[in-house]
């Protein structure tokens, strides 16, 4: 076995140009395979992270007006709003909620009440409908840590000092910069009109396209703008210490709240708005389809290259047969050559892919705004390479290394030694060659043996 591997390795070293050509083709294929998986993972993660960390959490509390919207709608959580005309009923539901949360405090890791509503932005040159999102200090730190908000310039502390941060999209649309003042016209929770001025203290990178119209301000400033009491919210995200218990926790909480009224409901995060989970699965499936197509192309490419390579080396394998190596030995040498090349190419592709993913994972790859940002989950793409992708790539390369030389390798192994030495190939199907060889090597019976 070791001798055959050494022969295969020496063949690769001896024929450097041929080995380089085949290895380069396999390297490019492996690199594209790994990067395609990383891009697919990054796109799916961008959509799922935004949904999990900024919309739903493990358990989400929604008002009954949102429950009237189908769970397949992307706006279901966004449209959950505290209704002032049901203020007394809502207050009782909030009191029951707080009592339940105190009883189960040990199970909860984080909880963030969300105040998110539409306003009219009035700037010096234009007006624009945008959404205001109120942030506590804890949620601001949480969203920064999860890279859902990344500042391009300026600073923000969520202190309640009439400071706001806007997206690059809003800044470019209205020719705004850090230090400018704008006016936000809002309708309060109780139907009154309110208009307040705010200073732009920071601009954040465009992220998920449907969130680029967000203006972030402190929780205190947003409650002043919309006339919200400290305990009120439009939705509430809960993160559990054990996310695997989210279904049970949501069911217990919803049952507890429903004993008195149905104005406030608890839902498991994954089920609150399935549009986003399905969208992430769709994009992941789209990239998987591309990867499968790529694998087929890789397989045909490697097979064609191997076939051409083996035809040029027929006399070499004929010599090995002539000095005593059998068909299995020859085929094993062919397999080892391709596998060693493929393994080396995969390792090189893996090292370069990991390096690029680590760099891009920190800085992001600028994709651009517009329609393309919806496809990749934002203006910036953060590729992710997982262990499963590496194992998958290794399995693909191993299978292709075995399958690519299978038919052409066996066909050479089952040629006559004299034909192989003279680079002549009998043009018959492989099955016929194998069957003929089996019957040819069977011992002939004498007449007496046949009679007996």
Protein Blocks (a to p, Z undefined) as FASTA:
>chain_A
ZZmmmmmmmmmmmmmmlmmmmmmmmmmmmmmmmmmmmmmmmmmmmmmmmmmmmmnombdc
ddfklmmpcfkbmklmmmpccdfklmmmmmmmmmmmmmmmmmmmmmpmbdcddddddddd
ddfkbccddddddddfklmmmmmmnopaccfbdcdehlonopacddfklmmmnopaehia
cddddddfkopacddddddfbdcddddfklmmcccddfklmmmmnopafkbcfbdcdddf
blmlmmmmmmmmmmmmmmmmckbccddfklmpmmlmmmmmmmmmmmmmmmmmmmmmmmmm
mmmmmmmmmmmmmmmmmmmmmnopafklmmmmmmmmmmmmmmmmmmmmmmmmmmmmmmmm
mnopafbgcjklmmnopabdcddddfklmmmmmmmmmmmmmmmmmmmmmmmmmpcfklmm
nopacdddfklmmmmmmmmmpccddfklmmZZ
